Amino acid sequence: MYLHRIRAIVAAGLAVLASSHALASGFTGQDGALLEAEGARAPLALSGDGAWRLHVDSHDVLHRASLADPSRESTLQLPHGVRVLSASNDGSKVALSTDHQCIGLVDFAADAPKLAWRPWVVNAEGDAIGPEAAGWTPQLPANCGDRAFIRPVAISSDGRLVATTDAVVDAATNRVVASLPAVQGHVLRLQFVDHDARLLIASATMGERWEAPAQPSSLGFSVWDLARKTLVNDIEIDGTPLVAATAMQVGFSPQTGALFYVDERRRDRAQRSAKPGETPVPLPLDLVQLAPGACGSAPRTRAAIGDDVGAAFVVDPYGRWFASARPLDAAHDAAELATGARSVLVVQDLASGRQLERVTSKYALAGLVATPDGATLLALASQPREPETGELIAGWPVVPDDEQVLTVRLPDAATAAARDPARAWERDVCKEGGETPGARAMARSEHALKPLWSRDLSADAQAAASSELKDCNAFSPAATMSMFKSADGGLWLDLATHVAKLDPLTGRTGDGLPTPRTKTVCSIVTPAGNGFLNAGGDTLTWRPLAAATDPTRRRVVERHPGWTASFAQPQPADAVRVIWLASPSTAVDLDAGGNRQDLLVVDYDGNGKRLHASRTSESAVEEGGGDLDSDPVPTPCHDARGTPLAIGYDWRAGPFGSQRGMTCGPLPGMARLVWWSGASIAPRLDNSETAPRAQPAIDGAIAVVADDSQLHVVNLALQREFAQIDMSNATDGRAWVLANKRLVLVEATGADGHRWLRAYALP
């Protein structure tokens, strides 16, 4: 049912949080939507049992008051800038988050309320480095992160655990109970679920880039088992535009286990399918409900909503009604504006769209919450603030102390409808399509491998550096050394001035072949090992490996006057990526924002045939907004060109820093998941992000994957890890698996700065 009429709103209040001032400072439209959504949140919460209301007033005082007897109230003065509250079941413990992303904890159970902060390390410049391992401290850290966005926080119902975007910590000691995975985007909500046994993480991957081509956007909902430290369920809503502030809000009902989000994809598809010159009337957005605790539960559209739904919204815990607050609009709400009202809170029946309650206010209304029985609605009245500066937005009146919490007792019609039933939480993990038994319970045997031989590559690297050959690697330093396979399967070392064949059993090299590299021409060996692609000014050429210096064998691949060719780093596995950069005087196309599209990213095969090309801008890449890796990730058991595979293995990165192994076939493109490791929230010793020590590799059924201390050797056919290689003192590693020779070769930089190549014999 269409709950609100579709119309464009120029919001005078909360929408100004996504103002041109904010967007002019390097923010995208999606960033603006997130800022508007965060502006609609407020430091207002209810205890899990619904008996206590907690809110921060305009004087930065935290109130804990009984709903049954308001005279039973405790207060605590807080520092300025508290943005989010989360309360335990009895409201005696309250976690909070500030506009500097600092995390605090208030204990009302003591004789006098106590406030403590999670300690953070700050450098000499005042930049937040990361959380400290020490216990909670009474001193507020000077800075805990980027002020532009809010850091969500959650506390368990028993008050013993606090969840932040990076970890779940003990509320008494600040000991890390779980190190949460890095989210590729922004965490929208954290919620302890299933009697505090699990944690729900809702996040948004915002694909828009400042002055750069957009990447895919999505919403993600993951559930993690806090005892087993494993991923229980992962739901990805791909292709979400994330342009509406409501799409950045996620609701959850502890009573039923239902999650609510706003889906913009139906509208987006209709707009994209419009004919040139047409401006279709925007379709409504979809309010969708799903059960993250039930494996395979399909999303269910509950209502259609319009653009006049405010960024502050809440769904009844039992799925009977929907409420939102927004600034009044002069074009449609003139009569109410004439009375002095500035905003409105609307409650509607979820099934029919019928309006159940409408309350106007002279103040901005935010932070909507409902009591557990769904009979009462609360909102915090305030003066809206500019998110970047914290300054009050002009034109909004000061809120008297006794009017800061708006309490709306809903009519009987709002609670008369049938309640949504509660969904039980699955006891086991939710398996993915094609997942085989034992894929996550991998057999493992300890077998630490020792080097068969070791070769110090530092002397070769120094010789290459002293040769003064041209460095044509774009936007990244040149690789110090590289090993490659030739077309006949032989292994070769690229030593800059020459390439030398390598004996993998002994580490010795034979006679070398010269490369075509000079002070003006740079070269890279093709993935097939059959030749060189050479970049010299505006010309790209190909030369064969065995006759690289023979001028008669030189073949021009492409020439672009006014452009300069260089090689991207790192390179894709099965192509050569060339960066063509236009000179300032060369005429190029402009994008919609008027930016010069002066960077052409082209992939070539081993013979110099163009495979793929895309345009971006040099400024976007230099500022970190452009993406040189323009290839979409192929679906499992398909090669890079999209051809389905009927035999072999697929070894690829999975979500949350994990690694997946799949068998392909018997039908082309069919994939069976036989290995999945790394999707864990086990505490990390230094509380930092895990950094793999080497890139994954595979040959036949033998594969390797690295974590922050070891290279793990896996037999996918047997679903067993059977060997390990110590990488604790190595960085920037690459590995090669030679299954037919039962060898693993590893190239890395040691703790002493020396680059080495080592071989390990497999048992």
C-alpha positions in Angstrom: 0.0 0.0 0.0 1.3 3.5 -0.9 1.7 5.2 2.5 2.6 8.7 1.4 2.1 10.7 -1.8 5.2 11.1 -3.9 6.6 14.5 -4.1 9.9 16.3 -4.0 10.7 17.9 -0.6 13.0 20.8 0.0 13.5 20.0 3.7 14.2 23.1 5.7 15.4 21.2 8.8 17.0 17.8 8.9 17.7 17.6 5.2 20.0 20.5 5.6 22.4 18.1 7.2 23.1 17.0 3.6 23.6 20.6 2.6 25.7 22.0 -0.3 28.3 23.0 2.4 28.7 19.4 3.4 28.7 18.0 -0.1 31.1 20.6 -1.4 33.8 19.3 1.0 34.5 16.1 -0.9 31.2 14.3 0.0 29.2 12.3 -2.5 25.4 12.2 -2.7 25.5 8.9 -0.8 27.6 10.6 1.9 24.9 13.3 2.0 22.2 10.8 2.5 24.1 9.2 5.3 24.6 12.6 7.0 20.9 13.2 6.7 20.1 9.8 8.2 22.5 10.4 11.1 21.0 13.8 11.7 17.7 12.0 12.2 19.2 9.9 15.0 19.3 11.2 18.6 20.5 10.3 22.0 17.2 8.7 23.1 16.8 5.0 24.1 14.6 2.7 26.1 15.7 -0.1 28.3 15.1 -3.5 26.9 12.3 -4.2 29.3 10.6 -0.9 28.4 10.6 0.4 32.0 13.2 3.1 31.7 13.7 6.1 29.3 17.2 7.4 28.7 18.0 10.6 26.9 20.5 13.4 26.7 19.0 16.9 27.0 20.2 20.2 25.4 22.5 20.8 28.4 24.3 17.5 27.8 22.8 15.8 30.8 21.9 12.1 30.6 18.6 11.3 32.2 17.4 7.8 33.3 13.8 8.0 34.2 11.1 5.5 35.0 8.2 5.5 32.6 5.8 4.3 35.3 7.0 6.8 37.9 8.9 9.8 36.3 9.9 11.0 39.8 12.4 8.1 39.9 15.1 9.7 37.9 18.9 9.7 37.9 21.1 12.2 36.0 24.7 12.5 34.9 26.5 15.4 33.3 28.2 14.4 30.0 30.6 16.1 27.8 29.2 17.8 24.7 28.7 15.7 21.5 27.0 12.5 22.6 25.0 11.3 19.6 23.9 7.7 20.2 22.7 5.7 23.2 22.2 2.0 23.8 20.7 0.6 27.0 20.8 -2.7 28.8 17.6 -4.6 29.6 17.1 -2.8 32.9 18.7 0.5 31.8 21.4 0.3 34.5 24.2 0.2 31.9 24.2 2.6 28.9 26.8 2.7 26.1 27.2 5.9 24.2 29.0 7.3 21.1 30.1 10.9 20.5 30.5 13.0 17.4 34.3 12.3 17.7 33.5 8.6 17.5 34.5 8.0 21.2 32.7 5.2 23.1 31.6 5.7 26.7 29.9 3.5 29.3 27.6 4.8 32.1 26.8 2.6 35.1 23.7 3.6 37.0 23.9 0.6 39.3 26.4 2.2 41.6 25.5 4.6 44.4 26.3 7.4 42.0 26.3 7.1 38.2 29.8 6.6 36.8 31.1 7.4 33.3 34.1 5.6 31.7 35.6 5.8 28.3 37.2 3.3 26.0 40.8 4.5 25.7 42.2 5.5 22.3 45.7 6.1 21.0 46.2 9.6 19.5 49.4 10.7 17.7 51.2 14.0 18.1 49.1 15.6 15.4 45.9 14.7 17.2 44.9 12.0 14.8 43.1 8.9 16.2 45.3 5.8 15.7 43.2 3.0 17.2 41.8 1.6 20.5 44.1 1.0 23.4 44.3 -2.3 25.1 44.1 -0.7 28.6 40.9 -0.7 30.7 38.1 1.8 30.7 39.3 5.3 31.7 37.5 8.3 33.3 39.3 10.6 30.8 37.5 11.3 27.5 40.0 10.7 24.6 40.8 13.8 22.6 39.8 12.1 19.4 38.6 8.6 18.3 38.1 9.0 14.6 36.6 10.9 11.7 34.0 13.4 13.0 32.0 13.4 9.8 30.1 10.2 10.6 28.7 8.6 13.7 30.2 5.4 15.1 27.2 3.1 16.2 27.4 1.3 19.5 25.4 -1.4 21.2 25.3 -3.0 24.7 24.1 -6.5 25.5 20.9 -6.9 27.4 22.8 -8.0 30.6 25.2 -5.1 30.2 28.3 -7.2 30.1 29.4 -6.6 26.5 29.7 -3.5 24.4 29.9 -3.6 20.6 31.7 -1.0 18.5 32.5 -1.0 14.8 35.9 -2.7 15.4 35.3 -5.0 18.4 33.1 -6.5 21.1 34.6 -5.7 24.4 34.0 -6.6 28.0 32.1 -3.8 29.8 34.1 -4.3 33.0 37.7 -4.6 31.7 37.6 -3.5 28.0 39.1 -6.9 27.1 38.5 -7.7 23.4 36.0 -10.5 23.2 35.7 -10.5 19.4 37.5 -8.5 16.7 35.0 -7.5 14.2 35.7 -7.7 10.4 36.5 -4.6 8.5 33.4 -3.5 6.6 33.8 -2.2 3.1 31.7 0.8 3.7 29.9 2.2 6.8 28.3 0.3 9.7 24.7 1.5 10.1 23.7 -0.5 13.1 25.0 -3.0 15.7 22.6 -5.2 17.7 23.0 -8.0 20.2 20.5 -10.8 19.3 19.5 -14.3 20.3 19.8 -13.6 24.0 23.2 -11.9 23.5 24.6 -15.0 21.9 25.1 -13.3 18.6 25.8 -9.9 17.0 24.0 -8.4 14.1 25.9 -6.0 11.9 24.1 -3.8 9.3 26.3 -2.0 6.8 26.2 0.0 3.6 28.8 -0.2 0.9 28.7 3.2 -0.8 30.0 3.0 -4.3 29.9 6.6 -5.2 33.4 8.2 -5.5 34.3 11.9 -5.4 35.2 12.9 -9.0 35.5 9.3 -10.1 33.3 6.6 -11.7 30.9 5.0 -9.2 31.3 1.4 -8.0 28.5 -1.0 -7.0 26.6 -0.2 -3.8 24.9 -2.6 -1.5 23.4 -3.2 1.9 24.8 -6.0 4.0 23.4 -7.8 7.1 25.7 -10.3 8.9 25.1 -12.4 12.0 28.1 -13.6 14.1 28.2 -16.2 16.8 30.1 -14.7 19.8 30.9 -18.0 21.4 32.2 -19.8 18.4 33.5 -16.6 16.7 32.0 -17.7 13.4 29.8 -16.2 10.7 26.2 -17.5 11.0 24.5 -15.7 8.2 25.4 -13.1 5.6 22.7 -11.4 3.5 23.8 -9.0 0.7 21.3 -6.7 -1.0 23.2 -5.8 -4.1 22.6 -2.9 -6.5 21.1 -0.6 -3.9 21.4 3.1 -5.0 21.6 4.4 -1.4 20.5 7.9 -2.5 17.6 8.3 0.0 18.3 9.0 3.7 15.7 6.4 4.6 17.8 3.7 2.9 20.6 4.4 5.5 18.3 3.5 8.4 17.9 -0.1 9.6 15.3 -1.1 12.1 15.2 -4.3 14.2 12.7 -5.9 16.5 14.1 -7.9 19.5 10.5 -9.1 20.0 10.2 -10.9 16.7 13.7 -11.0 15.3 12.6 -9.0 12.2 14.8 -6.5 10.4 13.5 -3.6 8.3 15.2 -1.7 5.6 14.2 0.6 2.7 14.8 -0.8 -0.8 15.2 1.7 -3.7 15.9 -0.7 -6.5 12.5 -0.9 -8.0 12.4 2.9 -8.5 16.0 2.9 -9.8 15.2 0.2 -12.4 12.2 2.2 -13.6 14.3 5.4 -13.9 17.0 3.6 -15.8 14.6 2.1 -18.2 13.1 5.4 -19.1 13.6 6.6 -22.7 15.9 9.5 -23.5 14.2 12.8 -22.7 11.6 11.2 -20.5 11.3 12.1 -16.8 9.1 9.4 -15.2 7.2 10.0 -12.0 9.3 8.3 -9.3 8.0 5.0 -8.1 7.6 4.5 -4.3 10.3 2.9 -2.3 9.8 -0.5 -0.7 9.8 -1.1 3.1 11.2 -4.6 3.3 11.2 -7.1 6.2 13.5 -10.0 6.6 14.5 -12.5 9.3 18.3 -12.6 9.6 18.1 -15.4 12.1 16.2 -17.8 9.8 18.3 -19.4 7.1 17.0 -18.8 3.6 14.3 -16.4 4.7 13.1 -14.4 1.7 12.7 -10.6 2.1 9.1 -9.6 2.3 7.9 -6.2 1.1 5.6 -4.8 3.8 4.7 -1.3 2.3 5.4 1.2 -0.4 6.6 4.6 0.9 7.2 7.9 -0.7 9.9 10.6 -0.6 8.0 12.5 2.1 8.8 9.9 4.7 11.2 11.5 7.1 14.7 10.2 7.7 13.7 9.6 11.3 11.5 6.5 11.3 10.6 3.4 13.3 8.6 0.3 12.7 6.3 -1.2 15.4 8.1 -4.1 17.1 5.2 -6.4 16.1 4.9 -5.1 12.5 1.5 -3.3 12.8 2.4 0.3 12.2 5.1 2.6 10.8 6.0 6.1 12.0 8.3 8.8 10.6 9.1 12.4 11.5 10.0 15.1 9.0 10.1 18.9 8.6 6.8 20.5 7.4 6.8 21.4 3.7 5.4 24.9 2.7 3.9 23.5 -0.5 1.8 20.9 1.2 1.7 21.7 4.9 1.0 25.5 4.8 -1.9 25.3 7.3 0.2 23.6 9.9 3.1 25.9 9.3 0.8 28.8 9.9 0.2 27.6 13.5 3.9 27.8 14.3 4.6 24.1 13.8 7.9 23.2 12.1 7.8 19.4 11.9 5.3 16.5 12.0 5.3 12.9 13.2 3.0 10.6 11.3 1.9 7.1 12.4 0.3 4.9 9.7 -1.1 1.4 9.5 1.5 -0.8 7.9 -1.0 -3.0 6.0 -3.4 -0.3 4.7 -1.5 3.0 4.9 -4.3 4.6 6.9 -3.1 7.4 9.1 -3.4 6.5 12.7 -1.9 9.6 14.4 -0.4 12.9 13.3 1.4 15.1 15.8 3.0 18.5 14.9 5.8 20.2 16.8 7.6 23.5 16.9 10.9 21.6 17.1 12.8 19.2 15.0 11.9 15.6 16.0 14.5 12.8 15.8 15.5 9.5 17.3 12.1 7.8 17.2 11.8 4.8 19.5 8.8 2.5 20.4 8.1 0.7 23.7 8.4 -3.1 23.5 4.6 -3.5 23.3 4.3 -1.0 20.4 1.8 1.1 22.3 3.8 4.2 22.9 6.1 6.2 20.7 8.9 8.6 21.8 10.9 11.3 20.0 13.5 13.8 21.0 12.7 17.4 20.3 15.8 19.5 19.5 17.4 22.2 17.5 19.1 20.5 14.5 22.9 21.0 14.1 25.2 21.2 11.1 27.0 17.8 11.2 30.5 19.0 10.2 30.7 22.0 12.6 28.2 21.1 15.3 26.7 24.6 15.0 23.0 25.1 15.5 20.9 25.6 12.3 19.4 29.1 12.4 15.6 29.5 12.5 14.7 26.7 14.9 13.5 27.7 18.4 15.1 26.6 21.6 13.4 23.6 23.2 12.3 24.1 26.9 13.6 21.4 29.2 10.1 20.0 29.9 9.3 19.6 26.2 12.5 17.8 25.0 10.9 14.3 25.1 7.8 13.9 23.1 5.7 10.9 24.2 2.8 9.8 22.0 0.4 7.2 23.3 -0.9 5.5 20.2 -4.6 4.9 19.7 -6.1 1.4 20.2 -6.4 1.1 16.4 -2.6 1.0 16.2 -2.2 -2.1 18.3 -5.5 -3.9 17.5 -4.1 -5.6 14.4 -2.5 -9.1 14.6 1.0 -9.2 15.8 3.9 -10.5 13.7 5.0 -13.9 15.1 8.4 -14.3 16.6 11.0 -16.2 14.5 13.3 -18.7 16.3 17.0 -18.3 15.7 18.7 -21.0 13.8 21.0 -23.1 16.0 23.5 -23.8 13.2 25.1 -21.6 10.6 23.3 -20.8 7.4 24.9 -22.7 4.5 25.3 -21.2 1.1 24.1 -22.7 -2.1 26.5 -25.5 -3.2 28.2 -25.6 0.2 29.4 -29.2 1.0 29.5 -30.7 4.5 32.7 -29.9 6.3 33.5 -26.8 4.1 33.9 -24.7 7.3 35.2 -27.5 9.6 38.4 -28.1 7.7 40.7 -30.9 8.8 44.1 -29.6 9.7 47.5 -31.3 10.4 50.5 -29.4 11.7 53.5 -29.7 9.5 55.8 -26.6 9.5 57.8 -26.6 6.3 61.5 -25.7 6.1 63.1 -24.0 3.1 64.5 -26.4 0.5 66.7 -23.5 -0.7 66.8 -19.7 -0.3 68.0 -17.1 -2.8 68.7 -13.5 -1.7 67.3 -11.2 -4.4 68.7 -8.0 -2.9 71.9 -8.0 -5.1 69.8 -8.6 -8.2 67.4 -5.8 -7.2 70.3 -3.4 -6.5 71.8 -4.2 -9.9 68.5 -3.5 -11.5 68.2 -0.2 -9.7 71.7 0.8 -10.7 71.0 0.1 -14.3 68.9 3.4 -14.5 66.2 1.7 -16.5 63.0 3.6 -17.0 60.3 3.1 -14.4 57.0 3.0 -16.1 54.8 1.8 -13.2 51.9 4.2 -12.8 50.9 5.5 -9.3 52.9 2.8 -7.5 56.6 1.9 -7.1 58.0 -0.7 -9.4 58.1 -4.3 -8.2 61.6 -5.2 -7.0 61.5 -8.7 -8.5 59.1 -11.0 -10.4 59.0 -14.6 -11.3 57.0 -15.9 -14.3 56.2 -19.0 -16.2 57.1 -19.2 -19.9 54.8 -20.7 -22.5 56.6 -24.1 -22.2 56.0 -24.2 -18.4 59.5 -23.1 -17.4 60.1 -20.8 -14.5 62.1 -17.6 -15.0 63.3 -14.7 -12.9 62.9 -11.2 -14.3 66.1 -9.4 -13.3 65.4 -6.1 -15.0 68.2 -6.2 -17.6 67.7 -9.8 -18.4 65.5 -12.8 -17.6 67.1 -16.1 -16.3 65.6 -19.5 -16.3 65.2 -20.9 -12.7 65.7 -24.5 -11.6 62.9 -24.8 -8.9 64.6 -27.8 -7.2 68.0 -26.1 -6.6 67.3 -22.3 -7.0 70.1 -22.0 -9.5 69.6 -19.9 -12.7 70.8 -20.7 -16.2 72.0 -18.4 -18.9 69.8 -15.3 -19.3 68.0 -13.6 -22.2 68.3 -9.8 -22.6 65.2 -7.6 -22.1 64.2 -4.7 -24.3 64.3 -2.3 -21.4 66.2 0.9 -21.8 66.3 4.4 -20.2 63.4 5.4 -22.4 61.5 2.2 -22.8 60.0 0.0 -20.0 58.7 -3.5 -20.4 56.6 -6.1 -18.7 56.5 -9.9 -19.3 53.1 -11.0 -20.6 51.0 -13.4 -18.4 51.6 -16.2 -20.9 55.4 -15.7 -20.7 55.7 -15.5 -24.4 57.0 -12.0 -24.8 57.2 -8.4 -23.6 54.8 -5.5 -23.8 56.9 -2.3 -24.0 55.9 1.3 -23.2 57.8 4.1 -24.7 56.1 7.5 -24.7 53.0 7.4 -26.8 53.7 3.9 -28.2 53.0 0.4 -26.9 54.9 -2.5 -28.7 55.2 -6.3 -28.4 58.4 -8.3 -28.6 59.0 -12.1 -28.3 60.7 -13.4 -25.2 63.5 -15.2 -27.0 64.3 -12.3 -29.4 63.4 -9.2 -27.3 66.2 -7.1 -28.7 65.7 -8.0 -32.4 64.3 -4.8 -34.0 62.8 -6.9 -36.8 60.5 -8.7 -34.3 59.1 -5.5 -32.9 55.4 -5.0 -33.4 53.4 -1.8 -32.7 50.3 -2.6 -30.6 48.9 0.9 -30.2 50.0 4.5 -30.6 48.3 7.5 -29.0 49.8 10.9 -29.8 49.5 13.2 -26.8 49.3 10.3 -24.4 52.0 8.5 -22.3 51.8 4.7 -21.6 52.9 3.2 -18.3 52.1 0.0 -16.4 49.8 -0.3 -13.4 50.8 -2.0 -10.2 49.8 -4.6 -9.2 49.0 -6.3 -12.4 46.0 -8.6 -13.0 46.7 -12.3 -13.2 45.9 -12.9 -16.9 46.4 -9.6 -18.6 48.7 -6.6 -18.8 47.2 -3.4 -17.5 48.4 -0.3 -19.2 47.7 3.3 -18.0 47.4 5.8 -20.8 47.7 9.4 -19.4 46.9 12.4 -21.6 49.1 15.5 -21.5 47.4 18.7 -20.2 47.2 20.0 -23.8 45.6 16.9 -25.2 41.8 17.3 -25.8 39.8 14.7 -23.8 36.2 14.1 -22.9 34.7 15.6 -19.8 32.5 13.7 -17.3 29.1 15.0 -16.0 31.0 17.1 -13.4 33.3 18.7 -15.9 36.3 16.7 -14.9 38.9 15.7 -17.6 38.7 12.0 -18.4 42.5 12.0 -19.0 43.2 8.5 -17.8 42.6 5.4 -20.0 42.9 2.0 -18.3 43.4 -0.8 -20.9 44.0 -4.6 -20.4 45.9 -6.5 -23.1 46.4 -10.3 -23.5 49.7 -12.0 -24.0 49.8 -11.0 -27.7 48.8 -7.4 -27.2 45.1 -7.8 -28.1 42.9 -5.2 -26.3 40.6 -7.0 -23.8 39.0 -4.2 -21.8 39.2 -0.4 -21.5 37.7 2.2 -19.1 38.2 5.9 -18.5 38.7 7.9 -15.3 40.7 10.9 -14.2 44.2 11.3 -13.0 43.1 13.5 -10.1 40.7 10.9 -8.9 43.3 8.2 -8.8 45.9 10.4 -7.0 43.3 11.3 -4.4 42.4 7.7 -3.8 38.9 7.9 -5.4 39.6 6.2 -8.8 39.9 2.5 -9.2 42.4 1.1 -11.6 41.1 -2.4 -11.1 38.2 -2.0 -13.5 37.4 -5.7 -14.1 34.3 -7.2 -12.5 35.0 -10.2 -10.4 33.9 -13.3 -12.4 31.3 -15.6 -10.9 32.6 -18.8 -9.4 33.8 -21.4 -11.8 34.0 -18.9 -14.7 37.2 -17.6 -16.1 38.0 -13.9 -16.4 36.2 -13.7 -19.7 33.0 -15.2 -18.3 33.4 -18.7 -19.9 32.0 -21.4 -17.6 34.3 -24.1 -16.4 33.4 -27.8 -16.1 36.5 -29.0 -14.4 39.1 -27.7 -12.0 39.1 -25.6 -8.9 38.1 -22.0 -8.1 40.2 -20.3 -5.4 39.1 -16.8 -4.5 38.6 -14.2 -1.7 35.4 -14.5 0.2 33.5 -12.0 2.4 35.1 -10.5 5.5 38.7 -11.4 4.6 38.0 -15.1 4.1 39.1 -17.5 1.4 37.0 -19.9 -0.5 37.7 -23.0 -2.6 35.2 -24.5 -5.0 35.2 -27.5 -7.3 33.9 -26.9 -10.8 31.5 -29.2 -12.6 30.3 -31.6 -13.7 28.1 -29.1 -15.6 29.9 -26.0 -16.9 29.7 -23.2 -14.4 28.5 -25.4 -11.5 30.4 -24.6 -8.3 30.5 -26.6 -5.0 32.0 -24.8 -2.0 34.4 -27.3 -0.4 36.7 -24.9 1.6 35.9 -21.7 3.5 38.3 -20.3 6.1 39.0 -17.0 7.7 35.4 -15.7 8.3 36.1 -15.3 12.0 35.8 -12.7 14.8 38.4 -14.3 17.1 40.3 -11.6 19.0 43.4 -10.3 17.4 46.4 -9.8 19.8 47.2 -6.3 18.7 43.6 -5.3 17.8 44.7 -4.3 14.3 43.4 -5.4 11.0 44.7 -8.7 9.7 47.3 -8.2 6.9 47.9 -11.2 4.7 51.6 -11.8 4.3 51.3 -13.2 0.7 48.8 -13.4 -2.1 46.8 -16.6 -2.5 47.8 -19.1 -5.3 46.7 -22.4 -6.6 47.8 -25.2 -9.0 45.5 -28.1 -9.5 44.0 -29.1 -6.1 46.9 -27.6 -4.1 46.3 -24.1 -2.9 47.9 -21.6 -0.5 46.5 -18.7 1.5 48.2 -16.5 4.0 47.1 -14.8 7.2 49.1 -12.4 9.4 51.6 -15.1 10.5 51.5 -18.2 8.2 51.1 -19.4 4.7 48.6 -22.3 4.8 48.9 -25.2 2.3 45.6 -26.8 1.4 44.5 -29.9 -0.6 41.1 -29.0 -1.8 40.4 -32.5 -3.1 40.8 -33.8 0.4 39.4 -30.7 2.2 42.5 -30.7 4.4 45.2 -28.2 5.4 48.4 -30.3 5.5 51.3 -27.9 5.8 52.2 -24.4 7.0 55.0 -21.9 6.1 56.1 -19.3 8.7 55.6 -15.8 7.4 55.7 -13.9 10.7 58.8 -11.9 9.6 57.8 -11.5 5.9 55.8 -8.9 4.1 54.7 -8.1 0.5 54.8 -11.8 -0.4 53.9 -13.7 -3.5 53.6 -17.5 -3.8 53.6 -20.0 -6.6 52.4 -23.6 -6.3 54.1 -26.3 -8.5 51.8 -29.2 -7.8 53.5 -31.6 -10.2 56.9 -30.9 -8.5 55.4 -30.9 -5.0 56.9 -27.4 -4.4 55.7 -24.0 -3.1 57.9 -21.0 -4.0 57.6 -17.9 -1.9 59.0 -14.4 -2.7 58.8 -11.8 0.1 60.7 -9.1 2.0 62.2 -10.1 5.3 62.4 -8.1 8.5 65.9 -7.0 7.5 64.6 -5.4 4.3 66.1 -8.1 2.0 64.0 -9.6 -0.7 64.3 -13.3 -0.9 62.9 -16.3 -2.9 62.5 -19.7 -1.2 61.3 -23.1 -2.1 59.5 -25.5 0.2 59.0 -29.2 -0.6 55.5 -30.5 0.1 55.1 -33.7 2.1 
